[in-house]
């Protein structure tokens, strides 16, 4: 999946709001289990907003959520968006079956 948008700026896989992990796992609770916070040391607070988006990674998305896009433990959506509060990362594309 190349259209994997991520609003978790402090995740080590986030490049310009795109996920650059080779594979992510979405739990039954819709949490992104691959979310990995990093301690970025930016002198300029909005620095992450100016990182060029990287759409080159074709991320495999494993999913265990009870979602209409989950087929055989894989996400078959055209794209997903991950966001969350502080230490959580949640798939916002989730639609309950």
Secondary structure, 3 states (H helix, E strand, C coil): CCEEEECCCCECCEECCEECCCEEEECCCCEECCCCECCCCCCCCCHHHHCCCCCCCCCEEEECCCECCEECCEECCCEEEEECCCCCCEECCCCEC
